[in-house]
Amino acid sequence: MPAKVVGVMIGKNTPLPDYTELVHKYYFKILFFKPEDINWRTCRVSGLYLTRYGLYRKIMPLPHVIYNQVYPQSIAVIKRLKKLQPSIQIFNYITQFDKWVVYELLAQTDLHPYLPPTYLFDLTTLKQTLDDYQCVILKPRKSSQGHGIWRITLLDNAQVLFEHGILPLQLPYSDMVLETLNHLIKPEKMLIQKYISLAQIDGAVFDIRSLIQKNGSGAWQVTALTSRVAQESGFITNVYQRVMHADQLLKQLDYPADDILNLISSLSLQVASALDQTVQNLGEISVDFGLDAAQQPWIIEVNGKPSKQIYTDLADDAIIEQADLKPLEYALYLLQHSTHARLAK
């Protein structure tokens, strides 16, 4: 197998990433394949081979380095790949983080002041947090792309407001009402988080998404800082009306953009470093930040498989190229070092 072939493992229903321009510009050779394309007996794989001469199906040995894009990750496949000889390096083999695991890890670092208080769900904790904060978010422990999120607000008139999906529902604040909620969700899979009242632009809340990737030197870098502007009256940014460059949005609000984004960049790199020490084998993550009324950033969520769709929506070709390029450059870095290690033996 040529030494500079990067393997990209994708899911059964994952659209094929469009790396055509990168291949022409940077002379990558990429083998796209699915877990079911692997012949475990021969350690070969039938995949789509992309070079500057085109895309065609080819049976090849498994690549020495694999960029995992299967979501959620296939633990069984990853374990089998890691046991093969000669050794194969896989990065991003965990693409779906457990938010509770991430919270507990980051809460033990200097990032603690930037984390909204978060708890495992039970009815007693829900009552206590509503009394303490008046407004909380319920979210699944595993990534949900905005699905399954509730906002619950304790109102002054002994009523409680539930917001989930399209229609808000206001009911008397009672044990019976909260117990009904318990039957509508999967309690063991949910978290409670203090609701952070996010800053707004044109009457809509927004976030700042930081894309952090390892580069061709194996070092973490912040590749892009973008903002998703939620739909009007929406309280989550997963469903958004537009995407903006974060610096442009902050300047439009007359916020100190450089100070805020420098802090967010620093926090992003700290998140990546902290996760890298525990999760390991990471090549890219994204962190969603919210700003409160005092312009303090809060770490709302960490994503193990950053969506690149927002950069397409932003229509910034330079960011799209860099977001796609960095993991491939990191793969080549791993290839180079694994080749050196094999030659040294």
C-alpha positions in Angstrom: 0.0 0.0 0.0 1.4 3.5 -0.9 2.5 5.1 2.4 0.4 8.3 1.8 -3.1 6.9 1.5 -5.4 8.2 4.2 -8.3 6.0 5.2 -11.6 7.7 5.9 -14.1 5.3 7.6 -17.7 6.5 7.1 -21.1 5.2 8.2 -23.6 3.3 6.1 -25.8 6.3 5.5 -23.1 9.0 5.6 -22.8 11.1 2.5 -19.3 10.9 0.9 -17.2 13.9 2.0 -16.3 16.0 -1.0 -12.5 16.1 -0.9 -12.0 16.5 -4.7 -10.5 19.9 -4.6 -8.2 19.0 -1.7 -6.9 16.0 -3.6 -6.1 18.1 -6.7 -4.5 20.9 -4.6 -2.6 18.9 -2.1 -2.1 15.5 -3.8 -3.8 13.4 -1.1 -4.8 9.8 -1.8 -7.9 8.9 0.1 -9.7 5.5 0.6 -13.3 5.9 1.7 -14.8 2.7 3.2 -17.5 1.5 5.6 -16.9 -1.0 8.4 -18.8 -3.6 6.4 -16.3 -3.2 3.5 -13.5 -4.7 5.6 -12.4 -8.3 4.9 -11.1 -9.3 8.3 -9.5 -12.5 7.1 -7.3 -10.8 4.5 -7.0 -7.4 6.2 -8.1 -5.8 2.9 -10.9 -3.4 2.2 -13.1 -2.7 -0.8 -13.6 1.1 -0.9 -13.8 4.2 -3.0 -10.3 5.4 -3.9 -9.9 9.1 -4.6 -6.9 10.6 -6.3 -6.4 13.5 -8.6 -7.3 11.2 -11.4 -10.8 10.4 -10.2 -12.8 8.3 -7.8 -13.2 4.6 -8.4 -13.7 1.4 -6.4 -10.6 -0.5 -5.4 -9.7 -3.4 -3.1 -6.6 -2.4 -1.1 -4.9 -3.3 2.2 -6.3 -1.4 5.2 -4.6 2.0 5.4 -2.1 2.5 8.2 -4.0 5.6 9.4 -7.8 5.9 9.6 -9.8 9.0 10.2 -13.1 7.7 11.7 -16.3 9.5 10.7 -18.7 6.8 11.8 -21.4 8.3 14.1 -22.0 7.0 16.6 -18.8 5.1 16.8 -18.7 1.4 16.3 -16.8 0.2 19.4 -16.6 -3.4 18.2 -15.1 -2.4 14.8 -12.6 0.0 16.5 -11.4 -2.8 18.9 -10.8 -5.2 16.0 -8.9 -2.6 14.0 -6.7 -1.8 17.0 -5.7 -5.4 17.4 -4.5 -5.9 13.9 -0.8 -6.2 13.0 1.0 -4.3 11.7 -0.7 -1.7 13.9 -3.2 0.7 12.5 -3.7 4.2 14.0 -7.3 5.4 14.3 -8.2 8.9 15.4 -11.6 10.3 16.4 -12.7 6.8 17.3 -15.1 8.2 19.8 -17.4 10.5 17.8 -20.4 10.6 20.3 -19.4 12.0 23.7 -21.3 11.4 26.9 -22.1 14.9 28.1 -21.9 13.8 31.8 -18.5 12.2 31.3 -17.2 15.3 29.6 -18.7 17.6 32.3 -17.2 15.6 35.1 -13.8 15.7 33.4 -13.8 19.4 32.7 -15.2 20.3 36.1 -12.0 19.0 37.6 -9.9 21.5 35.6 -9.5 25.3 35.5 -12.5 25.4 33.1 -14.9 24.8 36.0 -16.0 28.5 36.2 -17.1 28.4 32.6 -19.4 25.3 33.0 -23.1 25.7 33.7 -24.0 23.7 36.8 -25.0 20.3 35.5 -26.6 17.3 37.3 -27.8 13.8 36.6 -31.6 13.7 36.2 -34.0 12.7 38.9 -37.2 14.4 40.1 -35.7 15.5 43.5 -32.8 17.2 41.7 -35.2 18.8 39.2 -37.3 20.3 42.0 -34.2 21.6 43.7 -32.7 23.1 40.6 -35.9 24.8 39.7 -36.1 26.3 43.1 -32.4 27.4 42.8 -32.3 28.7 39.2 -36.0 29.1 38.2 -35.1 27.9 34.7 -33.3 24.7 33.6 -32.5 22.7 30.5 -33.0 19.0 30.2 -30.8 17.3 27.6 -29.9 13.8 26.6 -26.4 12.6 27.8 -25.6 11.5 24.3 -25.5 13.9 21.4 -28.9 14.6 20.0 -28.4 17.4 17.4 -31.0 19.4 19.4 -33.5 16.6 19.7 -34.9 15.7 23.1 -34.1 19.1 24.7 -36.5 20.7 27.1 -36.6 24.1 28.8 -38.5 24.2 32.1 -39.2 27.5 33.8 -40.8 28.1 37.2 -43.1 31.0 36.9 -44.2 33.4 39.6 -47.9 32.3 39.6 -47.1 28.7 40.9 -47.1 27.6 37.3 -44.4 25.8 35.3 -43.7 26.3 31.7 -42.5 23.4 29.5 -40.9 24.2 26.1 -40.2 21.2 23.9 -40.7 21.2 20.2 -43.2 23.7 18.8 -45.8 24.4 21.4 -45.1 25.7 25.0 -47.2 24.2 27.7 -48.0 25.9 31.0 -49.2 23.8 33.9 -49.6 24.0 37.7 -46.3 23.4 39.5 -47.0 20.1 41.3 -45.4 16.7 42.0 -47.9 15.1 39.7 -47.0 17.3 36.8 -43.3 16.6 37.2 -43.9 12.9 37.6 -45.8 13.0 34.2 -42.6 14.5 32.7 -40.7 11.5 34.1 -42.8 9.2 31.9 -42.2 11.3 28.8 -38.4 11.1 28.8 -35.8 8.5 29.6 -34.7 9.7 33.0 -31.6 7.6 33.2 -30.3 9.1 29.9 -31.0 12.8 30.8 -29.1 15.7 32.4 -30.3 18.8 34.1 -28.4 22.0 33.4 -28.8 25.5 34.7 -30.3 27.6 31.8 -27.9 30.4 30.7 -29.8 33.3 29.3 -27.9 33.9 26.1 -27.1 37.2 24.5 -29.2 38.1 21.4 -28.9 39.7 18.1 -32.0 41.1 16.4 -34.1 39.4 19.0 -32.6 35.9 18.5 -30.1 34.1 20.7 -26.8 33.0 19.3 -23.8 30.8 20.2 -20.2 30.8 19.2 -18.9 27.4 17.8 -15.2 26.8 18.0 -13.7 24.2 15.7 -10.5 22.8 17.2 -8.4 20.4 15.1 -4.9 18.8 15.2 -2.8 20.1 12.3 0.1 18.7 10.3 2.4 19.1 13.3 0.1 17.1 15.6 -0.8 20.2 17.6 -4.2 21.5 18.4 -5.3 24.7 16.7 -8.6 26.7 16.5 -9.6 26.5 12.9 -12.8 28.5 12.9 -15.0 30.6 15.2 -18.6 30.9 13.9 -22.0 31.9 15.3 -25.3 30.2 14.8 -28.3 32.6 15.2 -31.3 30.7 16.4 -34.8 31.1 15.0 -36.8 33.9 16.7 -38.2 32.8 20.0 -36.0 29.6 19.9 -33.9 28.8 22.9 -31.4 26.4 21.2 -29.1 27.2 18.3 -29.1 23.7 16.8 -32.0 25.0 14.7 -30.7 28.2 13.3 -31.8 30.9 10.8 -28.3 31.9 9.7 -24.6 31.5 10.4 -22.2 34.4 10.8 -18.5 34.9 11.4 -18.3 35.3 15.2 -16.1 38.4 15.0 -18.5 40.1 12.6 -21.5 39.3 14.9 -19.8 40.6 18.0 -18.7 43.8 16.3 -22.2 44.3 15.1 -23.3 44.2 18.8 -20.4 46.5 19.7 -18.9 43.8 22.0 -15.1 43.6 22.5 -14.8 41.0 19.8 -11.0 40.5 20.1 -11.1 40.0 23.9 -14.0 37.6 23.8 -12.7 35.5 20.9 -9.2 35.3 22.4 -10.6 34.0 25.6 -12.9 31.5 23.8 -9.9 30.3 21.7 -7.8 29.8 24.9 -10.7 27.9 26.6 -11.2 25.8 23.4 -7.6 24.7 23.4 -7.9 23.9 27.2 -10.9 21.7 26.5 -9.2 19.9 23.7 -6.1 19.3 25.8 -8.1 18.0 28.8 -10.1 15.6 26.7 -7.0 14.4 24.8 -5.5 13.2 28.0 -8.5 11.1 28.9 -10.4 10.2 25.7 -7.2 10.1 23.6 -6.9 9.5 19.9 -8.8 12.7 19.1 -8.2 14.7 15.9 -11.0 17.3 16.1 -13.7 18.5 18.3 -16.0 21.5 18.5 -17.1 23.5 21.5 -20.3 25.5 21.6 -20.1 28.6 23.8 -22.9 30.9 24.9 -22.5 34.5 26.1 -24.5 35.8 29.1 -25.5 39.4 29.7 -22.1 40.1 31.2 -20.5 38.7 28.1 -19.0 35.8 29.9 -18.6 32.7 27.8 -20.1 29.5 29.0 -19.2 26.0 27.7 -22.6 24.7 26.6 -21.6 21.5 24.7 -18.6 19.6 23.4 -19.0 17.7 20.2 -17.0 14.6 19.2 -17.9 14.8 15.5 -18.1 18.4 14.5 -20.7 19.1 11.8 -19.1 20.9 8.8 -22.5 21.9 7.4 -22.4 25.3 9.2 -19.3 26.3 7.1 -21.2 25.4 3.9 -24.0 27.6 5.2 -21.5 30.3 6.0 -20.4 30.1 2.3 -16.7 30.8 3.3 -14.6 28.7 1.0 -11.4 29.3 3.0 -12.9 28.0 6.2 -14.5 25.0 4.4 -11.1 24.1 2.9 -9.3 24.4 6.3 -12.0 22.5 8.2 -11.6 19.6 5.7 -7.9 19.8 5.3 -6.6 19.8 8.9 -7.7 16.2 9.7 -6.0 14.9 6.5 -2.8 16.8 7.3 -2.9 15.3 10.8 -3.4 11.8 9.2 -0.3 12.4 7.1 1.6 13.5 10.3 0.6 10.2 11.9 1.6 8.3 8.8 5.0 9.9 8.7 5.6 9.1 12.4 4.3 5.5 12.1 6.5 4.9 9.1 9.5 6.2 11.0 8.6 3.9 14.0 8.4 0.9 11.7 11.7 1.7 10.0 13.4 2.1 13.4 12.5 -1.4 14.5 
